[in-house]
Amino acid sequence: MEQFVYVVTALRAMIMRDSTNLSNTMMLAINIPGLHGHLMRSSVNEQLDYNLQMADAAKNLVRKSMRVRQAQQPVGPAPSPPPPSEVVDLTLD
């Protein structure tokens, strides 16, 4: 379960980094006039929307898996260790 959470968290970070790169591309696309600029901005907006959906889905998967993991943990205090069965005398005579 921990590996799953790690992988999904890493995937979400990659999506967010991609979104930052797309935002930078959008800043450049704003200065492109005409149909080419419009098509580029539309494409970047579509990908940003998709990235947002994927990042939200990844966040929800992590939250759900954390709830499942917490539900699987035993309720109450942890059991105490068993008493030592033998005492070894380490003093020198």
Biopython code that builds the backbone (N, CA, C, O; Angstrom):
import numpy as np
from Bio.PDB.StructureBuilder import StructureBuilder

atoms = [
    (1, "MET", "N", (0.834, -1.185, 0.000)),
    (1, "MET", "CA", (0.000, 0.000, 0.000)),
    (1, "MET", "C", (0.883, 1.255, 0.000)),
    (1, "MET", "O", (0.583, 2.241, -0.673)),
    (2, "GLU", "N", (1.973, 1.195, 0.765)),
    (2, "GLU", "CA", (2.867, 2.356, 0.817)),
    (2, "GLU", "C", (3.493, 2.644, -0.538)),
    (2, "GLU", "O", (3.662, 3.804, -0.914)),
    (3, "GLN", "N", (3.839, 1.585, -1.277)),
    (3, "GLN", "CA", (4.407, 1.785, -2.608)),
    (3, "GLN", "C", (3.381, 2.400, -3.544)),
    (3, "GLN", "O", (3.723, 3.253, -4.364)),
    (4, "PHE", "N", (2.135, 1.980, -3.431)),
    (4, "PHE", "CA", (1.065, 2.542, -4.244)),
    (4, "PHE", "C", (0.926, 4.037, -3.976)),
    (4, "PHE", "O", (0.842, 4.837, -4.909)),
    (5, "VAL", "N", (0.902, 4.409, -2.700)),
    (5, "VAL", "CA", (0.787, 5.826, -2.336)),
    (5, "VAL", "C", (1.983, 6.606, -2.867)),
    (5, "VAL", "O", (1.828, 7.724, -3.359)),
    (6, "TYR", "N", (3.178, 6.019, -2.769)),
    (6, "TYR", "CA", (4.383, 6.684, -3.266)),
    (6, "TYR", "C", (4.297, 6.917, -4.771)),
    (6, "TYR", "O", (4.592, 8.013, -5.247)),
    (7, "VAL", "N", (3.894, 5.891, -5.523)),
    (7, "VAL", "CA", (3.816, 6.002, -6.977)),
    (7, "VAL", "C", (2.764, 7.032, -7.389)),
    (7, "VAL", "O", (3.016, 7.848, -8.275)),
    (8, "VAL", "N", (1.609, 7.002, -6.765)),
    (8, "VAL", "CA", (0.551, 7.949, -7.116)),
    (8, "VAL", "C", (0.963, 9.371, -6.744)),
    (8, "VAL", "O", (0.664, 10.310, -7.481)),
    (9, "THR", "N", (1.634, 9.540, -5.632)),
    (9, "THR", "CA", (2.112, 10.860, -5.235)),
    (9, "THR", "C", (3.159, 11.375, -6.223)),
    (9, "THR", "O", (3.150, 12.551, -6.586)),
    (10, "ALA", "N", (4.058, 10.493, -6.653)),
    (10, "ALA", "CA", (5.061, 10.883, -7.647)),
    (10, "ALA", "C", (4.400, 11.234, -8.979)),
    (10, "ALA", "O", (4.812, 12.181, -9.649)),
    (11, "LEU", "N", (3.390, 10.481, -9.356)),
    (11, "LEU", "CA", (2.657, 10.766, -10.591)),
    (11, "LEU", "C", (1.978, 12.130, -10.512)),
    (11, "LEU", "O", (1.987, 12.895, -11.477)),
    (12, "ARG", "N", (1.399, 12.424, -9.368)),
    (12, "ARG", "CA", (0.743, 13.725, -9.188)),
    (12, "ARG", "C", (1.763, 14.861, -9.296)),
    (12, "ARG", "O", (1.475, 15.902, -9.887)),
    (13, "ALA", "N", (2.941, 14.663, -8.733)),
    (13, "ALA", "CA", (3.989, 15.687, -8.824)),
    (13, "ALA", "C", (4.417, 15.901, -10.274)),
    (13, "ALA", "O", (4.665, 17.033, -10.688)),
    (14, "MET", "N", (4.503, 14.820, -11.044)),
    (14, "MET", "CA", (4.854, 14.957, -12.458)),
    (14, "MET", "C", (3.765, 15.714, -13.223)),
    (14, "MET", "O", (4.068, 16.533, -14.090)),
    (15, "ILE", "N", (2.520, 15.444, -12.905)),
    (15, "ILE", "CA", (1.412, 16.146, -13.556)),
    (15, "ILE", "C", (1.469, 17.639, -13.229)),
    (15, "ILE", "O", (1.258, 18.480, -14.101)),
    (16, "MET", "N", (1.751, 17.954, -11.987)),
    (16, "MET", "CA", (1.805, 19.360, -11.587)),
    (16, "MET", "C", (2.973, 20.078, -12.272)),
    (16, "MET", "O", (2.843, 21.236, -12.670)),
    (17, "ARG", "N", (4.110, 19.391, -12.407)),
    (17, "ARG", "CA", (5.252, 19.981, -13.106)),
    (17, "ARG", "C", (4.911, 20.207, -14.580)),
    (17, "ARG", "O", (5.275, 21.235, -15.151)),
    (18, "ASP", "N", (4.221, 19.261, -15.188)),
    (18, "ASP", "CA", (3.788, 19.407, -16.572)),
    (18, "ASP", "C", (2.842, 20.598, -16.711)),
    (18, "ASP", "O", (2.907, 21.335, -17.695)),
    (19, "SER", "N", (1.972, 20.783, -15.736)),
    (19, "SER", "CA", (1.049, 21.916, -15.771)),
    (19, "SER", "C", (1.797, 23.241, -15.692)),
    (19, "SER", "O", (1.407, 24.216, -16.335)),
    (20, "THR", "N", (2.862, 23.277, -14.913)),
    (20, "THR", "CA", (3.674, 24.496, -14.837)),
    (20, "THR", "C", (4.310, 24.788, -16.190)),
    (20, "THR", "O", (4.333, 25.935, -16.637)),
    (21, "ASN", "N", (4.825, 23.749, -16.840)),
    (21, "ASN", "CA", (5.402, 23.936, -18.170)),
    (21, "ASN", "C", (4.355, 24.395, -19.176)),
    (21, "ASN", "O", (4.633, 25.248, -20.019)),
    (22, "LEU", "N", (3.166, 23.839, -19.092)),
    (22, "LEU", "CA", (2.085, 24.259, -19.986)),
    (22, "LEU", "C", (1.682, 25.708, -19.734)),
    (22, "LEU", "O", (1.366, 26.441, -20.671)),
    (23, "SER", "N", (1.695, 26.109, -18.490)),
    (23, "SER", "CA", (1.364, 27.513, -18.172)),
    (23, "SER", "C", (2.388, 28.456, -18.787)),
    (23, "SER", "O", (2.039, 29.527, -19.283)),
    (24, "ASN", "N", (3.652, 28.051, -18.752)),
    (24, "ASN", "CA", (4.686, 28.866, -19.391)),
    (24, "ASN", "C", (4.478, 28.921, -20.906)),
    (24, "ASN", "O", (4.675, 29.967, -21.524)),
    (25, "THR", "N", (4.086, 27.812, -21.494)),
    (25, "THR", "CA", (3.795, 27.778, -22.928)),
    (25, "THR", "C", (2.607, 28.681, -23.253)),
    (25, "THR", "O", (2.587, 29.350, -24.287)),
    (26, "MET", "N", (1.634, 28.691, -22.372)),
    (26, "MET", "CA", (0.457, 29.550, -22.580)),
    (26, "MET", "C", (0.862, 31.014, -22.588)),
    (26, "MET", "O", (0.327, 31.801, -23.368)),
    (27, "MET", "N", (1.794, 31.383, -21.738)),
    (27, "MET", "CA", (2.248, 32.782, -21.713)),
    (27, "MET", "C", (2.865, 33.170, -23.060)),
    (27, "MET", "O", (2.715, 34.307, -23.508)),
    (28, "LEU", "N", (3.552, 32.234, -23.698)),
    (28, "LEU", "CA", (4.106, 32.493, -25.021)),
    (28, "LEU", "C", (3.015, 32.506, -26.087)),
    (28, "LEU", "O", (3.060, 33.312, -27.017)),
    (29, "ALA", "N", (2.042, 31.619, -25.951)),
    (29, "ALA", "CA", (0.975, 31.510, -26.951)),
    (29, "ALA", "C", (0.075, 32.738, -26.976)),
    (29, "ALA", "O", (-0.572, 33.014, -27.987)),
    (30, "ILE", "N", (0.029, 33.466, -25.884)),
    (30, "ILE", "CA", (-0.801, 34.673, -25.835)),
    (30, "ILE", "C", (-0.342, 35.672, -26.887)),
    (30, "ILE", "O", (-1.151, 36.427, -27.427)),
    (31, "ASN", "N", (0.948, 35.678, -27.178)),
    (31, "ASN", "CA", (1.504, 36.653, -28.121)),
    (31, "ASN", "C", (1.428, 36.204, -29.584)),
    (31, "ASN", "O", (1.838, 36.946, -30.476)),
    (32, "ILE", "N", (0.909, 35.001, -29.836)),
    (32, "ILE", "CA", (0.803, 34.520, -31.219)),
    (32, "ILE", "C", (-0.557, 34.942, -31.762)),
    (32, "ILE", "O", (-1.590, 34.532, -31.232)),
    (33, "PRO", "N", (-0.566, 35.752, -32.807)),
    (33, "PRO", "CA", (-1.842, 36.247, -33.329)),
    (33, "PRO", "C", (-2.521, 35.225, -34.254)),
    (33, "PRO", "O", (-1.899, 34.267, -34.714)),
    (34, "GLY", "N", (-3.766, 35.451, -34.499)),
    (34, "GLY", "CA", (-4.500, 34.707, -35.510)),
    (34, "GLY", "C", (-4.880, 33.295, -35.121)),
    (34, "GLY", "O", (-4.913, 32.927, -33.947)),
    (35, "LEU", "N", (-5.165, 32.519, -36.155)),
    (35, "LEU", "CA", (-5.654, 31.158, -35.966)),
    (35, "LEU", "C", (-4.624, 30.261, -35.273)),
    (35, "LEU", "O", (-4.988, 29.431, -34.439)),
    (36, "HIS", "N", (-3.349, 30.423, -35.613)),
    (36, "HIS", "CA", (-2.314, 29.584, -34.988)),
    (36, "HIS", "C", (-2.260, 29.805, -33.480)),
    (36, "HIS", "O", (-2.157, 28.847, -32.714)),
    (37, "GLY", "N", (-2.327, 31.044, -33.060)),
    (37, "GLY", "CA", (-2.334, 31.337, -31.628)),
    (37, "GLY", "C", (-3.571, 30.778, -30.957)),
    (37, "GLY", "O", (-3.491, 30.231, -29.857)),
    (38, "HIS", "N", (-4.724, 30.913, -31.617)),
    (38, "HIS", "CA", (-5.973, 30.397, -31.055)),
    (38, "HIS", "C", (-5.905, 28.882, -30.892)),
    (38, "HIS", "O", (-6.286, 28.351, -29.849)),
    (39, "LEU", "N", (-5.425, 28.188, -31.914)),
    (39, "LEU", "CA", (-5.322, 26.731, -31.837)),
    (39, "LEU", "C", (-4.349, 26.300, -30.747)),
    (39, "LEU", "O", (-4.602, 25.331, -30.030)),
    (40, "MET", "N", (-3.248, 27.011, -30.623)),
    (40, "MET", "CA", (-2.264, 26.658, -29.593)),
    (40, "MET", "C", (-2.843, 26.890, -28.195)),
    (40, "MET", "O", (-2.688, 26.051, -27.308)),
    (41, "ARG", "N", (-3.502, 28.015, -28.007)),
    (41, "ARG", "CA", (-4.093, 28.300, -26.687)),
    (41, "ARG", "C", (-5.180, 27.290, -26.347)),
    (41, "ARG", "O", (-5.289, 26.858, -25.199)),
    (42, "SER", "N", (-5.984, 26.911, -27.334)),
    (42, "SER", "CA", (-7.042, 25.911, -27.097)),
    (42, "SER", "C", (-6.435, 24.569, -26.696)),
    (42, "SER", "O", (-6.921, 23.910, -25.777)),
    (43, "SER", "N", (-5.378, 24.173, -27.386)),
    (43, "SER", "CA", (-4.717, 22.910, -27.084)),
    (43, "SER", "C", (-4.112, 22.929, -25.682)),
    (43, "SER", "O", (-4.245, 21.960, -24.934)),
    (44, "VAL", "N", (-3.456, 24.019, -25.331)),
    (44, "VAL", "CA", (-2.836, 24.122, -24.004)),
    (44, "VAL", "C", (-3.909, 24.121, -22.923)),
    (44, "VAL", "O", (-3.742, 23.474, -21.890)),
    (45, "ASN", "N", (-5.009, 24.840, -23.148)),
    (45, "ASN", "CA", (-6.102, 24.858, -22.161)),
    (45, "ASN", "C", (-6.695, 23.473, -21.958)),
    (45, "ASN", "O", (-6.989, 23.076, -20.831)),
    (46, "GLU", "N", (-6.870, 22.742, -23.046)),
    (46, "GLU", "CA", (-7.411, 21.387, -22.950)),
    (46, "GLU", "C", (-6.493, 20.496, -22.123)),
    (46, "GLU", "O", (-6.960, 19.732, -21.279)),
    (47, "GLN", "N", (-5.194, 20.592, -22.364)),
    (47, "GLN", "CA", (-4.245, 19.777, -21.605)),
    (47, "GLN", "C", (-4.188, 20.201, -20.139)),
    (47, "GLN", "O", (-4.065, 19.351, -19.257)),
    (48, "LEU", "N", (-4.275, 21.489, -19.870)),
    (48, "LEU", "CA", (-4.296, 21.957, -18.478)),
    (48, "LEU", "C", (-5.522, 21.423, -17.744)),
    (48, "LEU", "O", (-5.420, 21.016, -16.587)),
    (49, "ASP", "N", (-6.678, 21.421, -18.404)),
    (49, "ASP", "CA", (-7.893, 20.869, -17.793)),
    (49, "ASP", "C", (-7.729, 19.379, -17.500)),
    (49, "ASP", "O", (-8.103, 18.900, -16.430)),
    (50, "TYR", "N", (-7.164, 18.657, -18.466)),
    (50, "TYR", "CA", (-6.932, 17.229, -18.283)),
    (50, "TYR", "C", (-5.967, 16.986, -17.120)),
    (50, "TYR", "O", (-6.194, 16.097, -16.300)),
    (51, "ASN", "N", (-4.905, 17.765, -17.050)),
    (51, "ASN", "CA", (-3.939, 17.615, -15.955)),
    (51, "ASN", "C", (-4.591, 17.868, -14.602)),
    (51, "ASN", "O", (-4.305, 17.170, -13.630)),
    (52, "LEU", "N", (-5.458, 18.857, -14.542)),
    (52, "LEU", "CA", (-6.152, 19.161, -13.292)),
    (52, "LEU", "C", (-7.024, 17.984, -12.863)),
    (52, "LEU", "O", (-7.052, 17.626, -11.686)),
    (53, "GLN", "N", (-7.729, 17.386, -13.811)),
    (53, "GLN", "CA", (-8.559, 16.221, -13.495)),
    (53, "GLN", "C", (-7.704, 15.056, -13.003)),
    (53, "GLN", "O", (-8.057, 14.381, -12.036)),
    (54, "MET", "N", (-6.585, 14.828, -13.671)),
    (54, "MET", "CA", (-5.705, 13.729, -13.280)),
    (54, "MET", "C", (-5.070, 13.979, -11.906)),
    (54, "MET", "O", (-4.958, 13.053, -11.102)),
    (55, "ALA", "N", (-4.661, 15.206, -11.634)),
    (55, "ALA", "CA", (-4.073, 15.533, -10.330)),
    (55, "ALA", "C", (-5.100, 15.353, -9.218)),
    (55, "ALA", "O", (-4.769, 14.852, -8.143)),
    (56, "ASP", "N", (-6.345, 15.761, -9.470)),
    (56, "ASP", "CA", (-7.403, 15.572, -8.471)),
    (56, "ASP", "C", (-7.687, 14.087, -8.246)),
    (56, "ASP", "O", (-7.891, 13.653, -7.112)),
    (57, "ALA", "N", (-7.699, 13.312, -9.331)),
    (57, "ALA", "CA", (-7.923, 11.870, -9.187)),
    (57, "ALA", "C", (-6.801, 11.224, -8.388)),
    (57, "ALA", "O", (-7.060, 10.363, -7.547)),
    (58, "ALA", "N", (-5.559, 11.627, -8.639)),
    (58, "ALA", "CA", (-4.423, 11.073, -7.895)),
    (58, "ALA", "C", (-4.525, 11.442, -6.415)),
    (58, "ALA", "O", (-4.279, 10.606, -5.545)),
    (59, "LYS", "N", (-4.886, 12.685, -6.134)),
    (59, "LYS", "CA", (-5.026, 13.117, -4.735)),
    (59, "LYS", "C", (-6.122, 12.309, -4.036)),
    (59, "LYS", "O", (-5.960, 11.906, -2.884)),
    (60, "ASN", "N", (-7.232, 12.073, -4.732)),
    (60, "ASN", "CA", (-8.323, 11.301, -4.143)),
    (60, "ASN", "C", (-7.921, 9.847, -3.912)),
    (60, "ASN", "O", (-8.328, 9.246, -2.918)),
    (61, "LEU", "N", (-7.125, 9.273, -4.818)),
    (61, "LEU", "CA", (-6.640, 7.903, -4.614)),
    (61, "LEU", "C", (-5.758, 7.803, -3.377)),
    (61, "LEU", "O", (-5.863, 6.851, -2.604)),
    (62, "VAL", "N", (-4.892, 8.787, -3.197)),
    (62, "VAL", "CA", (-4.027, 8.781, -2.015)),
    (62, "VAL", "C", (-4.864, 8.906, -0.747)),
    (62, "VAL", "O", (-4.635, 8.185, 0.225)),
    (63, "ARG", "N", (-5.827, 9.815, -0.756)),
    (63, "ARG", "CA", (-6.690, 9.973, 0.428)),
    (63, "ARG", "C", (-7.456, 8.694, 0.734)),
    (63, "ARG", "O", (-7.542, 8.277, 1.889)),
    (64, "LYS", "N", (-8.012, 8.072, -0.305)),
    (64, "LYS", "CA", (-8.781, 6.849, -0.107)),
    (64, "LYS", "C", (-7.892, 5.736, 0.430)),
    (64, "LYS", "O", (-8.291, 5.013, 1.343)),
    (65, "SER", "N", (-6.692, 5.588, -0.125)),
    (65, "SER", "CA", (-5.806, 4.530, 0.346)),
    (65, "SER", "C", (-5.349, 4.787, 1.777)),
    (65, "SER", "O", (-5.146, 3.841, 2.539)),
    (66, "MET", "N", (-5.185, 6.052, 2.153)),
    (66, "MET", "CA", (-4.812, 6.365, 3.540)),
    (66, "MET", "C", (-5.959, 5.998, 4.486)),
    (66, "MET", "O", (-5.722, 5.487, 5.580)),
    (67, "ARG", "N", (-7.200, 6.256, 4.066)),
    (67, "ARG", "CA", (-8.353, 5.883, 4.905)),
    (67, "ARG", "C", (-8.439, 4.364, 5.044)),
    (67, "ARG", "O", (-8.737, 3.854, 6.124)),
    (68, "VAL", "N", (-8.180, 3.644, 3.953)),
    (68, "VAL", "CA", (-8.217, 2.185, 4.002)),
    (68, "VAL", "C", (-7.130, 1.673, 4.943)),
    (68, "VAL", "O", (-7.367, 0.774, 5.750)),
    (69, "ARG", "N", (-5.948, 2.250, 4.831)),
    (69, "ARG", "CA", (-4.842, 1.814, 5.683)),
    (69, "ARG", "C", (-5.146, 2.093, 7.150)),
    (69, "ARG", "O", (-4.840, 1.268, 8.011)),
    (70, "GLN", "N", (-5.743, 3.248, 7.445)),
    (70, "GLN", "CA", (-6.083, 3.563, 8.836)),
    (70, "GLN", "C", (-7.170, 2.632, 9.354)),
    (70, "GLN", "O", (-7.158, 2.260, 10.527)),
    (71, "ALA", "N", (-8.107, 2.251, 8.492)),
    (71, "ALA", "CA", (-9.180, 1.348, 8.909)),
    (71, "ALA", "C", (-8.653, -0.055, 9.190)),
    (71, "ALA", "O", (-9.228, -0.785, 9.996)),
    (72, "GLN", "N", (-7.563, -0.434, 8.528)),
    (72, "GLN", "CA", (-7.001, -1.767, 8.721)),
    (72, "GLN", "C", (-6.134, -1.863, 9.970)),
    (72, "GLN", "O", (-5.833, -2.963, 10.433)),
    (73, "GLN", "N", (-5.734, -0.725, 10.515)),
    (73, "GLN", "CA", (-4.886, -0.757, 11.705)),
    (73, "GLN", "C", (-5.743, -1.104, 12.919)),
    (73, "GLN", "O", (-6.891, -0.672, 13.022)),
    (74, "PRO", "N", (-5.175, -1.887, 13.836)),
    (74, "PRO", "CA", (-5.950, -2.273, 15.016)),
    (74, "PRO", "C", (-6.256, -1.061, 15.892)),
    (74, "PRO", "O", (-5.464, -0.127, 16.013)),
    (75, "VAL", "N", (-7.428, -1.120, 16.490)),
    (75, "VAL", "CA", (-7.855, -0.050, 17.388)),
    (75, "VAL", "C", (-7.445, -0.435, 18.797)),
    (75, "VAL", "O", (-7.575, -1.592, 19.196)),
    (76, "GLY", "N", (-6.954, 0.526, 19.542)),
    (76, "GLY", "CA", (-6.557, 0.263, 20.915)),
    (76, "GLY", "C", (-5.055, 0.273, 21.065)),
    (76, "GLY", "O", (-4.323, 0.458, 20.093)),
    (77, "PRO", "N", (-4.597, 0.073, 22.296)),
    (77, "PRO", "CA", (-3.149, 0.126, 22.527)),
    (77, "PRO", "C", (-2.446, -1.075, 21.895)),
    (77, "PRO", "O", (-3.019, -2.153, 21.739)),
    (78, "ALA", "N", (-1.213, -0.847, 21.547)),
    (78, "ALA", "CA", (-0.399, -1.924, 20.982)),
    (78, "ALA", "C", (-0.083, -2.932, 22.081)),
    (78, "ALA", "O", (0.088, -2.544, 23.237)),
    (79, "PRO", "N", (-0.005, -4.195, 21.750)),
    (79, "PRO", "CA", (0.301, -5.193, 22.780)),
    (79, "PRO", "C", (1.709, -4.995, 23.328)),
    (79, "PRO", "O", (2.634, -4.624, 22.606)),
    (80, "SER", "N", (1.842, -5.253, 24.624)),
    (80, "SER", "CA", (3.156, -5.093, 25.247)),
    (80, "SER", "C", (4.035, -6.297, 24.890)),
    (80, "SER", "O", (3.532, -7.394, 24.649)),
    (81, "PRO", "N", (5.333, -6.080, 24.861)),
    (81, "PRO", "CA", (6.223, -7.198, 24.522)),
    (81, "PRO", "C", (6.193, -8.261, 25.620)),
    (81, "PRO", "O", (5.930, -7.955, 26.782)),
    (82, "PRO", "N", (6.458, -9.480, 25.252)),
    (82, "PRO", "CA", (6.440, -10.535, 26.276)),
    (82, "PRO", "C", (7.594, -10.341, 27.261)),
    (82, "PRO", "O", (8.633, -9.785, 26.903)),
    (83, "PRO", "N", (7.412, -10.794, 28.489)),
    (83, "PRO", "CA", (8.490, -10.653, 29.480)),
    (83, "PRO", "C", (9.680, -11.529, 29.082)),
    (83, "PRO", "O", (9.516, -12.552, 28.417)),
    (84, "PRO", "N", (10.868, -11.115, 29.493)),
    (84, "PRO", "CA", (12.045, -11.935, 29.161)),
    (84, "PRO", "C", (11.927, -13.304, 29.812)),
    (84, "PRO", "O", (11.482, -13.434, 30.952)),
    (85, "SER", "N", (12.332, -14.310, 29.068)),
    (85, "SER", "CA", (12.204, -15.671, 29.602)),
    (85, "SER", "C", (13.425, -16.092, 30.422)),
    (85, "SER", "O", (13.372, -17.054, 31.188)),
    (86, "GLU", "N", (14.511, -15.365, 30.251)),
    (86, "GLU", "CA", (15.724, -15.749, 30.947)),
    (86, "GLU", "C", (16.570, -14.519, 31.215)),
    (86, "GLU", "O", (16.694, -13.654, 30.348)),
    (87, "VAL", "N", (17.145, -14.428, 32.384)),
    (87, "VAL", "CA", (18.018, -13.322, 32.712)),
    (87, "VAL", "C", (19.457, -13.824, 32.682)),
    (87, "VAL", "O", (19.779, -14.845, 33.290)),
    (88, "VAL", "N", (20.313, -13.107, 31.978)),
    (88, "VAL", "CA", (21.712, -13.518, 31.861)),
    (88, "VAL", "C", (22.538, -12.599, 32.756)),
    (88, "VAL", "O", (22.422, -11.377, 32.656)),
    (89, "ASP", "N", (23.345, -13.149, 33.604)),
    (89, "ASP", "CA", (24.204, -12.394, 34.506)),
    (89, "ASP", "C", (25.489, -12.063, 33.762)),
    (89, "ASP", "O", (26.245, -12.961, 33.392)),
    (90, "LEU", "N", (25.738, -10.774, 33.542)),
    (90, "LEU", "CA", (26.904, -10.337, 32.804)),
    (90, "LEU", "C", (28.008, -9.806, 33.719)),
    (90, "LEU", "O", (29.012, -9.282, 33.238)),
    (91, "THR", "N", (27.830, -9.935, 35.007)),
    (91, "THR", "CA", (28.867, -9.455, 35.947)),
    (91, "THR", "C", (29.978, -10.490, 36.042)),
    (91, "THR", "O", (29.739, -11.691, 35.915)),
    (92, "LEU", "N", (31.179, -10.013, 36.265)),
    (92, "LEU", "CA", (32.333, -10.902, 36.426)),
    (92, "LEU", "C", (32.560, -11.155, 37.907)),
    (92, "LEU", "O", (32.445, -10.237, 38.720)),
    (93, "ASP", "N", (32.875, -12.373, 38.257)),
    (93, "ASP", "CA", (33.155, -12.715, 39.667)),
    (93, "ASP", "C", (34.612, -12.623, 39.966)),
    (93, "ASP", "O", (35.028, -12.875, 41.097)),
]
sb = StructureBuilder()
sb.init_structure("model")
sb.init_model(0)
sb.init_chain("A")
sb.init_seg("    ")
for serial, (resi, resn, name, xyz) in enumerate(atoms, 1):
    if name == "N":
        sb.init_residue(resn, " ", resi, " ")
    sb.init_atom(name, np.array(xyz, "f"), 0.0, 1.0, " ", f" {name:<3s}", serial, name[0])
structure = sb.get_structure()
